[in-house]
Amino acid sequence: MLLFTACQDMDLIPKDNLSDPLYWKTAADFEAAANTLYNSALQDFSDYNTDCDSDIAYALAANDISNGSWVAPDNDGDWNAHYANLRQANLILEKAATYSGDREEIKKYVAEARFFRAYLHWRLTSKFGAVPIVTVVPDVDSDILFTGRNSKNEVEDFILSELEDLYPDLPLKQDVRPEQVGRVTQGAALALKARVALYAGIWAKYHGDRDDYTHLLDQAVMAAQKVIDSGQYTLFEGMGEESYRYLFIEEGDDSPEDILSSRYYKDIRMHSASSQFAWGFSGAPTKKLADMYLCLLTGLPITHPESSFQGYDRIADGFENRDSRMGQTFLIPGTVYNNFEQTGTGLVASPQFSTRPETRTGYKLWKFMGEQKGTDTQAEYDYHVIRYAEVLLILAEATYEKNESISDEVLNRTINVIRSRKGVEVPFLTNDFVNRYQLDMREEIRRERTVELAFEGHRRLDLRHWKTAEEELKQPVKGIKYAGTEYQQLDVLNNGNPGLVDPDGFLIVEGEANRTFVAPKHYLYSVPLTQMYINPQLRPNNPGW
């Protein structure tokens, strides 16, 4: 072996670990560097928030964030991961500044890096509020490692400015080559800007941390309108009456509704969400969510005396004559369905709590349940980070919150487009309808947002920004109506739910005594304690922590 190696040219370049001076020479190098952010920075099924930290979902056990019992952590995975990915984004930008080739070749990859930098700062500030803005690649002794936090307002303004500046350097969706599908587009940058501006404006309006909330909401309106006016996106209707459900599994990949997704591929990058959702480990709907779906014929809430709601005596009663998104989100007992374990003609949903998908509330989740046969780790459908329906909802909410009113014309371009989706077709929301039935327009807009985006991880963030978490999250978590109904006759309960009911017969899954929300403490998360020990300039912690 010594003789053999002595004859070899030892001055070879390791092709799997190019040193920095040998890299960053071509546009392909910048593309490869940007690719790492798609895999590591975007929300995906690995850190998927199924809304169990809120009031509309409950898994197989209590969630300590939902019930307010969590304590300040020594470390936080989000904090660590987001700042690690910010280093990668800033490295791309630093190397681009000294690129000797044609800068047009790398322009879109520079824009992608800036997009991810804005996106990561958004993920940080939406959780922690004030965080350090990092726009350089620090060394171990860099001053940036020992600076304090930028204010929440500064972080928001930085994000919005970045997105406005970079989006023209990105392609429209229609101009993306087939082999490049899935990369960041102008629509993704504008949609993210609309999201950030909406949340910043809503927080400012209800928490009073800044006095320019109308300007922020204006930005949300303008960014959302640009996405709409681009003509690049429509709601997915490719699966007819069940298009809403199929949007979130295999058939919805690369749909016209998709603005930005974390992508999965057979034998390259796969996930197990098909199994988890099918089995109930990632959460089941609660009574709070179930009650939000309107009656289909009247368009009224089930609590309205003219709604035509059927009641609860039979299992089917609670689901009949309801917004069909309920039947495409909930797995209704008796439904014939398929999942990755499918053999023969399919499975029949059982009301039994222990029969998969297992439940503690009595309701079961169908949304996200994949159908293509394979093992429980081989699901390959994408996770939608931003989709067109959210942009329509942003435009509606930002318009209303800015003006305390919304015209029928805007409703028809936003919420009523969603209600017109093939297979949904809920009666339109209009000002006359709201006035005639003495409804609250703000409540109806928020209802639409909740049911459309259910189990997509928005609910707790919404409650925090609306400043209603201190009311909603203190309430007990409830499930199906059990006492005196068909559920009780079938004896559906398991050991996970002993059958405690309220005076109206609804299951109490987690009682009010076990739930708390401390304001202002729980509106923001604690900065990781280890980080404050390493860098005292991050102190003081957020209020209450």
Helices and strands as residue ranges (DSSP letters): H 2-6, G 20-22, H 27-40, G 45-47, E 57-58, H 77-96, H 103-128, G 143-146, H 152-166, G 167-169, G 173-175, G 178-180, H 186-207, H 213-229, G 240-242, H 243-246, G 250-252, E 258-262, H 273-279, E 284-285, H 287-292, G 315-318, H 324-329, E 336-337, E 347-348, E 383-387, H 388-403, H 408-413, H 415-419, H 431-436, H 441-452, H 459-466, H 469-472, E 477-481, H 486-489, E 506-510, G 512-514, G 521-523, H 529-534, G 536-538
